[in-house]
Each structure stands twice: as C-alpha cells, then as structure tokens.
Amino acid sequence: MPFPEIVTTALRARRRAHDTAREAAGDSWQETGLVFTTASGRPVEPSNLRRSFARACDRAGVRKVNVHATRKTCASLLVALDVHPRVAMQILRHSQISVTMNIYSEVSSEETRKALRRLGDQFA
C-alpha cells in the first residue's frame, strides 16, 4: 500500500537529516537501520525521547502529554472525523480492530448526543 504524500514528504525530510547526521558523525556513525537515531546513529534512549517530546510540546505551546497519548489522540480524531474503523486500524498499525476501537478511540459526548438524536429521528 503506498504511503500518503504527507508521510513520504516527512520521511524524505527525515532521510536528509539522517544523511547529514551520518556525514557529520563520520567514523563514529553506527548504522542501525532505524529512522530516528542519536547523532551517532544509535537508538534513542526512551528518557531522551520523552525529554525531546516535552520540549517540542513547549515550543508548540501545547499541553504536555506522554508520547503514547498521541496515538490515542489520533484515534479519537479519526473517530470524530467518521473515518471507518478499519482505516483507523491501518493508520495506527494495529493488528486487531478491537485494539483500535476499545483502547485507543474515545467518542465525545457531543458525538454520542448526535447519534442518539439521529436514532430518535428514525422513530419519530
């Protein structure tokens, strides 16, 4: 399945940054095949990722959450946009739809009220 244009654009930009880092690191570069690495190509330590993510939240002026919460936010936004659950499952890379729908997605109270109004309209 081809990636959406936004994904390929982001991955190309990441590859350019990766190539620049590899050149700058010279002989100290460790090829791991990972997309996101340290300046020397090694895996990013989880604590460093959390700190970087917190700094990015600060710069963006958004509330700090843990990295994992971004998946839940994405799932909830997809539900709010009426994206088919199977599509949301593919975007989030889950192997089972129950994971996507039961753990990651939240339906807003407004969406619940709207659904109940539509259901009531069917009986009117």
Protein Blocks (a to p, Z undefined) as FASTA:
>chain_A
ZZdfklmmmmmmmmmmmmmmmmmnmmmpccehiabdcfkopacdfklmmmmmmmmmmmno
pacddfklmmmmmmmmmmmnopafklmmmmnopabfklmmmmmpccdfklmmmmmmmmmm
mmZZ
